[in-house]
Amino acid sequence: MTDPLVVVGGDAAGMSAASKCKRDSPETDVLVFEKGEWVSYGACGLPYYVKGEIRELDDLVSVTAEEFREERDVDLRTNHEVVAIDTEARTVTVDSPDGTFDQPYEDLLVSTGARAVEPPFEGMDLDGVFTLHSMESARDVRAYLHEDAEWLAAETGSGYGETVHEYAAMESPDAVAVVGGGYIGIEMAEAFAAHDHEVHVFEMLPTLLQPFGEAAADVVAEHLRDQGVHVHLNTAVESFEGDACVRSIRTDSGSFDVDMALVGVGVAPNAELAEAAGIDLGETGAISVDDYGRTSAAHVYAAGDCAEARNLVTGEPDHVPLALTANRAGRAIGQTLAGDPTPTGGIVGTAVVKAFDLEVARTGVIDEERAREAGFDPVSVTITDETRAHYYPGGTEIQITMVGDRESGTLLGASMVGEEGVSKRIDTVATALHADMTVSEVEYLDLAYAPPFSPVWDPVLTAAKVLAGKLEG
């Protein structure tokens, strides 16, 4: 009898791999170790849970631990942390509630995810200063707001963590600082504003949402200000101040009175376990893998937020920790381990974020400096167009920035911002990037048209037409 497939980490990549391998190869023993309580949950929904649009944390769970065990025949062990990997002996060392033990494996998948970056600010340990990258942290944030008595009564009686009780007993905040103007920062600004708190967003760079490009970021900053959010750009945070609880935030532009803070300055791959085992990391700091998710160690794979993926635009390894990338790679590795070798697939960095009434999206390479570093000669245009036929009521404006390569005419990327139709249209550009299309080819795509949904010339086609002309000029 062979040793099992062992999976380290019970979220998107890990559980996708476990489920797929078990489905395609029922005779394979699949053993998953998860250091926490939760598995297979939607971390992207945490800001909306804090906002109150998602009522219960359990609503974010896609498949419960019991369903994995009873319906999918996966040996899932929560509260079991893998603390070491021995690639020569093909074992992992596991800390469990019953003690420490070594578990042999036939194949190993490392899917340890990522963690919120905690900057070395003084005062990070004050009550009221949070990061958001786990179910428990989201519950703590919502408990600190504690304006929903019915929810609070149910949650504090649910048996989850003492911190919920502690935060619920504290004074509700009036002013909230959000440190970082990326995905989490923008979504959490909206969440806090929904609770009628005064919200300050601090970003050390000149723009919010830096990967989305300056044109889109300017629209978002103006919209946040229209919603009453105080946006502080080019502002570096230095520390949090207070006695037991945070009372102010000090920046290089002065101090501001706040009684709660959410630090969302990015995530870092949890690659230390792999690195300690001698497994190669890439230049991004994530685990280096080939097109099938294989690491530098035999019989060891990696996927999800802890691993790199190949960027189809630059051709280079990249680290873009997003849910679809993790689920897709995990599923492919599970299929490979079941006997059907399957590439994990390349990425183009497609993302969309909600900023109050705006949809903001990006895909490919938008930053011209990055494009030049990848060997391109980038040319970009920014256009503003209508989302519907001009005579059809209810339309709004959409702004699109599109980038192409002067020499080859190849499409490199795009970003978009508007109140409707953005998430649909960014997928058109992402598909074109996967197909390695030129800007001129995109210009002549046969896209759907009806007055309630688009002008005759969809804004994506218009942007491609303008960019093609500039490339040819």
C-alpha positions in Angstrom: 0.0 0.0 0.0 1.4 3.4 -1.0 1.6 6.4 1.2 -1.1 9.1 0.7 -1.2 12.3 -1.2 -0.6 14.9 1.6 -1.9 18.4 1.2 -0.7 21.2 3.4 -3.4 23.9 3.6 -7.1 23.5 3.4 -8.3 26.5 1.4 -8.7 27.1 -2.4 -5.8 25.3 -4.0 -5.5 22.6 -1.4 -9.1 21.5 -1.3 -9.5 21.9 -5.1 -6.6 19.5 -5.6 -7.8 17.1 -2.9 -11.3 16.9 -4.4 -10.2 16.5 -8.0 -7.6 13.8 -7.2 -10.1 11.9 -5.1 -12.9 12.2 -7.7 -10.7 11.0 -10.6 -8.7 8.4 -8.6 -11.0 7.2 -5.8 -8.4 4.6 -4.7 -5.9 7.3 -3.9 -5.7 8.2 -0.2 -5.8 12.0 0.3 -4.8 13.5 3.6 -5.2 17.3 4.2 -3.7 19.1 7.1 -5.1 22.5 8.0 -3.7 24.5 10.9 -6.9 26.4 11.6 -10.7 25.7 11.9 -11.9 26.9 8.6 -11.5 25.3 5.1 -12.6 26.2 1.6 -13.8 29.7 2.4 -14.1 32.8 0.3 -11.6 35.3 1.8 -12.6 37.8 -0.9 -15.9 38.1 0.8 -14.5 39.2 4.2 -15.0 43.0 3.5 -18.6 42.4 2.7 -19.1 40.4 5.8 -17.7 43.3 7.8 -20.0 45.7 5.9 -22.9 43.5 6.9 -24.0 42.4 3.4 -22.9 38.8 4.3 -24.7 38.0 7.5 -22.7 35.0 8.9 -19.1 33.8 8.4 -20.4 30.4 7.6 -22.0 31.9 4.5 -18.5 32.3 3.1 -17.7 28.6 3.3 -18.0 26.8 -0.1 -17.8 23.2 1.2 -17.7 22.3 4.9 -15.2 20.1 6.6 -17.8 17.5 7.2 -18.8 17.4 3.5 -15.2 16.9 2.5 -14.9 14.0 5.0 -18.3 12.3 4.5 -19.2 13.1 0.9 -15.8 13.4 -0.8 -13.9 10.8 1.2 -11.0 13.2 2.0 -9.2 12.7 5.3 -9.3 16.3 6.4 -7.7 17.2 9.7 -8.2 20.7 11.0 -6.1 22.2 13.8 -3.1 20.2 12.5 -0.1 22.4 11.5 2.7 21.1 9.3 5.9 22.5 10.8 8.5 20.8 8.7 9.0 18.9 5.4 11.7 16.3 4.8 11.9 15.9 1.0 14.5 13.0 1.2 12.5 10.9 3.7 9.2 12.1 2.1 7.6 13.0 5.4 6.0 16.0 7.0 6.1 16.8 10.7 2.7 17.8 12.1 1.7 19.5 15.3 -1.7 18.3 16.4 -3.9 18.7 19.5 -2.7 15.2 20.5 1.0 15.8 20.0 3.6 15.9 17.2 4.1 13.2 14.6 5.7 12.4 11.3 3.5 11.6 8.3 4.9 9.9 5.2 3.7 11.0 1.7 3.7 9.6 -1.8 3.2 13.1 -3.2 3.0 16.4 -1.4 1.1 19.6 -2.3 2.2 22.8 -0.5 -0.8 25.2 -0.5 0.0 27.4 2.5 -1.5 30.6 1.1 -0.4 34.1 2.0 -0.6 36.4 5.0 -1.3 40.0 5.5 1.9 42.1 5.6 2.3 43.8 9.0 4.5 46.9 8.6 6.9 47.7 11.5 4.7 50.6 12.7 4.9 51.4 16.4 1.6 50.7 17.9 0.6 47.8 15.7 -0.2 45.9 19.0 -2.7 48.4 20.2 -6.4 47.4 20.5 -8.3 48.6 17.6 -5.5 48.0 15.0 -6.3 45.2 12.7 -5.3 43.4 9.5 -7.8 41.4 7.5 -6.7 38.0 6.1 -8.6 35.4 8.0 -12.1 34.5 9.1 -11.2 35.2 12.7 -9.8 38.7 12.0 -13.0 39.6 10.1 -15.1 38.5 13.0 -12.9 40.6 15.4 -13.2 43.7 13.2 -17.0 43.4 13.0 -17.2 42.8 16.8 -15.2 46.0 17.3 -17.9 47.9 15.3 -20.6 46.1 17.3 -23.5 48.2 16.0 -25.7 45.2 15.2 -27.0 43.9 18.5 -28.7 40.8 17.1 -25.6 39.7 15.2 -23.4 40.4 18.2 -25.6 38.3 20.5 -25.5 35.4 18.2 -21.8 35.6 17.4 -20.6 36.1 21.0 -22.7 33.1 22.0 -21.3 30.9 19.2 -18.3 29.7 21.1 -15.7 31.3 18.7 -12.7 33.0 20.3 -12.5 35.2 23.4 -11.5 38.2 21.3 -15.0 38.7 20.0 -16.2 39.2 23.6 -13.3 41.5 24.4 -13.8 43.7 21.3 -17.6 43.8 21.8 -17.1 45.2 25.2 -15.0 48.1 23.9 -16.3 51.5 22.9 -17.5 51.7 19.3 -15.2 53.7 17.1 -16.1 57.1 15.5 -13.2 57.6 13.1 -11.4 54.8 11.2 -8.0 54.8 9.5 -7.5 52.5 6.5 -3.8 52.2 5.7 -3.2 51.2 2.1 -5.1 52.1 -1.0 -5.2 48.6 -2.7 -8.0 46.1 -3.0 -8.5 45.5 0.7 -8.2 49.2 1.6 -10.8 50.4 -0.9 -13.3 47.6 -0.1 -12.8 48.2 3.7 -13.3 52.0 3.3 -16.7 51.2 1.8 -17.4 48.7 4.6 -16.6 51.2 7.3 -18.5 54.0 5.6 -21.6 51.8 5.5 -21.5 51.8 9.4 -21.5 55.6 9.3 -17.9 56.0 10.5 -15.6 58.8 9.5 -13.1 57.1 7.2 -9.6 58.1 6.3 -7.6 56.3 3.7 -3.8 56.7 3.8 -1.7 55.8 0.8 2.1 56.4 0.6 2.1 56.3 -3.2 0.7 59.2 -5.5 -2.3 57.1 -6.5 -4.8 54.5 -5.1 -5.0 51.1 -6.7 -1.5 51.4 -8.2 -1.7 48.2 -10.4 -4.8 49.6 -12.1 -3.0 52.6 -13.6 -3.1 56.4 -12.9 -6.2 57.2 -15.0 -8.4 54.7 -13.3 -7.0 55.6 -9.9 -7.8 59.3 -10.3 -11.4 58.4 -11.0 -11.6 56.2 -7.9 -10.0 58.8 -5.6 -12.5 61.5 -6.7 -15.4 59.1 -6.2 -14.2 58.2 -2.7 -14.1 61.8 -1.8 -17.6 62.3 -3.2 -18.7 59.5 -0.8 -17.2 61.5 2.2 -14.0 59.4 2.5 -10.9 61.4 3.4 -8.2 60.3 0.9 -4.6 61.1 1.9 -2.2 60.4 -1.0 1.6 60.6 -0.8 1.2 60.1 2.9 3.4 57.7 4.8 2.2 56.3 8.1 4.7 56.4 10.9 2.9 55.0 13.9 -0.3 54.4 15.9 -0.6 56.1 19.2 -2.7 55.5 22.3 -2.6 53.8 25.7 -4.3 50.5 25.4 -6.4 51.4 22.4 -5.5 53.4 19.3 -6.4 57.0 19.6 -4.5 58.6 16.7 -2.4 57.8 13.6 0.9 59.7 13.0 2.0 60.3 9.4 4.6 62.4 7.7 1.8 64.9 7.0 0.7 65.2 10.6 -1.5 63.3 13.1 -5.1 62.4 12.8 -7.5 61.3 15.6 -8.9 57.8 15.0 -10.1 55.1 17.3 -9.8 52.2 14.9 -7.3 51.2 12.1 -7.3 48.6 9.4 -3.8 47.9 7.9 -4.1 46.6 4.3 -0.7 47.1 2.6 -0.5 43.8 0.8 0.1 40.1 1.3 3.2 38.0 1.4 3.4 34.3 0.4 3.7 31.8 3.2 6.8 30.2 1.6 8.9 29.7 4.7 8.0 26.1 5.2 9.0 25.2 1.7 12.2 27.3 1.9 13.3 25.6 5.2 12.9 22.2 3.3 15.3 23.4 0.6 12.6 24.0 -2.0 13.5 26.8 -4.4 11.7 30.1 -4.2 11.4 32.5 -7.2 12.5 36.1 -7.5 9.0 37.1 -6.3 9.5 35.4 -2.9 6.9 32.8 -3.7 7.6 29.1 -4.4 9.0 28.5 -7.9 7.0 26.0 -9.9 6.9 24.7 -13.5 3.9 24.6 -15.8 2.5 21.6 -13.9 3.0 23.0 -10.4 6.1 20.9 -9.7 8.7 22.4 -7.3 12.4 21.8 -7.3 11.9 18.9 -5.0 10.8 15.5 -6.4 7.2 14.6 -5.6 6.5 18.1 -4.2 4.0 20.5 -5.8 2.9 24.0 -4.8 -0.1 26.1 -5.8 -2.2 29.0 -4.6 -1.0 32.2 -3.0 2.3 30.7 -1.8 3.4 29.8 -5.4 4.4 31.6 -8.6 2.6 31.3 -11.9 3.7 32.2 -15.5 2.6 35.5 -16.8 1.4 35.0 -20.3 2.2 38.6 -21.4 5.8 38.8 -20.1 6.5 35.1 -20.2 8.1 35.4 -16.8 7.2 33.9 -13.4 4.8 36.2 -11.5 3.0 36.2 -8.1 -0.6 37.4 -8.3 -2.5 36.0 -5.3 -6.0 35.7 -6.5 -8.8 33.1 -5.9 -9.2 31.8 -9.4 -5.5 31.3 -9.9 -5.4 29.2 -6.7 -8.5 27.1 -7.5 -7.5 26.5 -11.1 -3.9 25.4 -10.3 -5.1 23.2 -7.4 -7.6 21.4 -9.7 -5.0 20.9 -12.4 -2.5 19.4 -9.9 -5.2 17.1 -8.5 -5.9 15.9 -12.0 -2.1 15.4 -12.6 -1.8 13.4 -9.4 -4.8 11.3 -10.5 -2.8 10.2 -13.6 -3.8 12.9 -16.2 -0.9 15.4 -16.5 -2.6 18.8 -16.7 -0.8 22.3 -16.9 -1.9 24.7 -14.3 -2.3 27.5 -16.9 -0.8 30.9 -17.2 -2.1 34.1 -15.8 -2.6 37.7 -17.0 -3.4 39.3 -13.7 -7.1 39.9 -14.3 -8.8 41.6 -11.3 -11.9 43.6 -10.5 -12.7 45.6 -7.4 -15.9 47.4 -6.2 -15.3 51.0 -5.0 -18.7 52.2 -3.7 -20.7 52.8 -7.0 -17.7 52.0 -9.2 -16.4 48.9 -10.9 -12.6 49.0 -11.4 -10.8 46.3 -13.4 -7.4 45.5 -14.9 -5.7 42.8 -16.9 -2.3 42.3 -18.5 0.6 44.8 -18.3 -0.6 48.4 -17.9 2.5 50.0 -16.3 4.7 51.3 -19.2 7.9 50.9 -17.1 7.1 47.3 -16.4 6.3 46.8 -20.1 9.7 48.2 -21.1 11.5 46.0 -18.6 9.7 43.0 -20.3 11.2 44.1 -23.6 8.2 45.9 -25.1 7.8 49.4 -26.5 4.5 50.3 -24.9 2.0 52.7 -26.3 -1.2 53.6 -24.4 -4.5 55.5 -24.9 -7.3 56.4 -22.6 -10.8 56.9 -23.9 -14.1 57.7 -22.3 -17.3 56.2 -23.8 -20.9 55.4 -23.1 -21.9 52.1 -21.6 -25.2 52.0 -23.7 -26.5 53.5 -26.9 -26.7 57.2 -26.4 -30.5 57.3 -26.8 -31.1 54.5 -24.3 -31.8 55.7 -20.7 -29.6 54.8 -17.8 -26.2 54.7 -19.4 -23.1 55.9 -17.7 -19.5 56.6 -18.8 -16.8 54.0 -18.8 -13.1 55.0 -19.0 -10.7 52.5 -20.6 -6.9 52.7 -20.7 -5.4 50.2 -23.3 -1.8 49.4 -23.9 -0.1 47.8 -26.9 3.4 47.1 -28.2 4.6 49.5 -30.9 6.8 46.9 -32.7 4.5 43.9 -32.8 1.1 45.5 -32.4 0.4 43.0 -29.7 -2.1 43.9 -27.0 -0.4 44.2 -23.6 -3.2 45.1 -21.2 -6.0 47.4 -20.1 -7.7 48.9 -17.1 -11.3 50.2 -16.9 -13.5 52.1 -14.5 -17.2 52.9 -14.5 -20.5 52.2 -12.9 -21.6 49.3 -15.1 -20.3 46.9 -17.6 -16.7 46.9 -16.5 -16.4 43.4 -15.2 -17.9 42.0 -18.5 -15.6 44.1 -20.7 -12.3 43.3 -18.8 -12.9 39.6 -19.5 -13.0 40.4 -23.3 -9.5 41.9 -23.0 -8.3 39.0 -20.8 -9.4 36.5 -23.4 -7.6 38.4 -26.1 -4.4 38.4 -24.0 -4.7 34.6 -23.5 -5.0 34.3 -27.3 -2.0 36.6 -27.9 -4.1 38.9 -30.1 -2.9 42.1 -31.7 -4.7 45.4 -31.0 -6.0 45.4 -34.6 -7.5 41.9 -34.1 -9.2 43.1 -31.0 -10.6 46.1 -32.9 -12.5 43.7 -35.2 -13.9 41.3 -32.6 -17.6 40.5 -33.2 -19.0 41.6 -29.8 -22.6 41.6 -28.7 -24.7 44.7 -29.3 -28.1 45.9 -28.2 -29.0 49.4 -27.0 -29.5 48.5 -23.3 -26.0 47.0 -23.1 -23.6 48.8 -25.4 -23.2 51.2 -28.2 -22.8 49.7 -31.7 -19.1 50.1 -31.3 -18.5 48.6 -27.8 -16.0 50.7 -25.7 -13.5 47.9 -25.9 -13.6 48.1 -29.7 -13.3 51.9 -29.6 -10.3 51.8 -27.3 -8.6 49.2 -29.6 -9.4 51.3 -32.7 -7.9 54.4 -31.2 -4.8 52.5 -30.0 -4.4 50.8 -33.3 -4.3 54.2 -35.0 -1.7 55.4 -32.6 0.4 52.3 -33.1 0.3 52.8 -36.8 1.0 56.5 -36.7 
